[in-house]
Amino acid sequence: MNTVLMSDKEKSIKEDKNKAENALFDKKQKLQFENFVNPIDADKIAKNPGLLPYAHTVGGAIIVPTEKGIMKSKALSAMEQQTEMQLDQIREQINLLAKQAQEIQSRTQISLEIYNADMGFEPLVNHTYFLYERSQTGEKVLSMIAPEQWGRSSKMIFMAEVLLLADRTWKVIRENEEENQNENNIDI
């Protein structure tokens, strides 16, 4: 019996010794892990490699796009192209509307100028007239006589050839260009 008891005591001593060695090994391991520096760049390491949409190792499974993925890609590409075309059309329409609004505003301004000008007749719709400025007073004058048809008298500066529209606004057909301004001075 004594031998059996001894062997149990010896067993417990050996187990205690193994536990102490294992505890020491765990401390060594902990120190190694704490001091470990990974030689691979942190940007090139996946935290969850199983969630990547591609193989992350040489032996990983090959991932091939499915027909469904190809179809979605083509559909998205076509949709983006069509949307861009429609947006370009809308941009063109916006530019056209802005240009038309600018023309209306310009017609309104020239109409105000002409109606404030000195005119000795009643203008008729769809007839062309000529706007001049008197060089001495700066006063505007509407005339039926073209710059080429004037004789020589006093100085008038040709400003524009205008057409009276049905809505009683005026449309500028041609304007006097600044470089030709001296050539278009007319004597009346």
Residue pairs with C-beta under 8 A, 6 or more apart in sequence:
38 45
46 52
46 56
49 56
49 57
53 63
54 63
55 61
55 62
55 63
106 172
107 165
107 169
107 170
107 171
107 172
108 169
110 160
110 162
110 170
110 172
111 168
111 169
111 170
113 131
113 140
114 131
114 140
114 142
114 162
114 170
116 140
117 131
117 139
117 140
117 141
117 142
118 139
118 140
118 141
118 142
119 141
119 142
119 143
121 144
123 129
123 142
123 164
124 164
125 164
125 165
125 166
125 168
126 163
126 164
126 165
126 166
127 163
127 164
128 161
128 162
128 163
128 173
129 142
129 143
129 144
129 161
129 162
129 163
129 164
130 142
130 143
130 144
130 145
130 146
130 147
130 158
130 160
130 161
130 162
131 140
131 141
131 142
131 143
131 158
131 159
131 160
131 161
131 162
132 140
132 141
132 142
132 143
132 156
132 157
132 158
132 159
132 186
133 139
133 140
133 141
133 156
133 157
133 159
134 140
134 141
134 154
134 155
134 156
134 157
135 155
135 156
135 157
135 185
136 154
136 155
140 159
141 156
142 162
146 161
147 158
147 184
147 186
150 156
150 186
150 187
150 188
151 187
151 188
152 187
152 188
153 187
153 188
154 187
154 188
155 185
155 186
155 187
155 188
156 185
156 186
156 187
156 188
157 176
157 181
157 184
157 185
157 186
158 176
158 184
158 185
158 186
159 175
159 176
160 172
160 173
160 174
160 175
160 176
161 172
161 173
161 174
161 175
162 170
162 171
162 172
162 173
163 170
163 171
163 173
164 170
165 171
176 184
